[in-house]
């Protein structure tokens, strides 16, 4: 379906916090996209952790550990949250890995050689206690604005490396005008255009007073944001022009939370141009999840633990909820009540019961053996479903894709209610009963493919119950063709419901 290899990234997550539902949201969206594209061609899904910077160094020191030992201990839970939600990345990059640091230095050298990086003075108000530069406008009565500090600040001027960001402003604006789809949704696009219209300053890309970062030749470390952004190409072996890089760059979709859109849609494209590289096709800045309308924050004590809700509701139920509840891109409110409604309704009543009833009837009337299916009006009606759902997924319209898939779930349930296989059996209408049973089983095979990007565990469960090997695989254009389920194959229904009622 896709003309070339597909590449999707999540932001690399800042390691010192705990994974929260917002991280799960981004990762699940990327995973869904990647699973769909993996089924249909070569694809690559990158995620990882951002491990440098002042805060990490300070937290490690407080714990009496080296920053490396500290991040080694923390990365475990970031990988665990991926595993818990079936997020199947192709690579997980840590910015503390040698492969990354080596290439960051190489990028720095290339930027310097091409005149995009120069040495300049970085001046500003500095709090030594916090080792932080503060904008004059942030100071409180001329003192450090950190409420736990409040010390005097001093005017500091140090030699630092600068990236010539300002010279890319006009080119960026022109690019935005010519590519209205490149930053989505529209709200993010408009904000970035306004920022660009306000003008750009060159970016300081080194820090001399910090040592927890990628060391730069001549001293200091690379600014943590530049270090972080480069992961999208270092993971592909950019600096050695590796095969991954040649296959997958430019990225098709880079997912970010809207709060970090600026780094990805102003600084990042300018850096790529400075390296003479193509820009990603699209940066998508998704919205925030609130909790029952309130912003989640540690201080409000209303942060959802993503491990805990996965245990309670099942990871597939949460994955489904996140992508079904609201259009991807807008903010939306999380509530356990809404999760419960989706879980018991769409998943339990609609999908779970369909699987259970269909297979139970096949066992009862045909000893579990798939009959020969005659021509199916249902198959004909949904012949373009794979294309519709796939197009929606590729466009990040996850909700629309699930709605299209659920039309099919509804139609299959209606087949049972209208054709009443138990009456066909009683009447001895063998042909009609065979057709109905085949429609249901073939419909379930389709559903296993269609929901696999969204709910991989459930898809595998349906696949196994159909008596099929492994998990759904293969391109939708060939697999979602009516009649591929072999007559005579034997199903293996489970006594366990797919979605036990909560
Ligand atoms: Zn301070």
Boltz pocket constraint, residues with backbone or C-beta under 6 A from the ligand:
constraints:
  - pocket:
      binder: B
      contacts: [[A, 127], [A, 128], [A, 129], [A, 130], [A, 144], [A, 145], [A, 146], [A, 149], [A, 150], [A, 151]]
      max_distance: 6.0
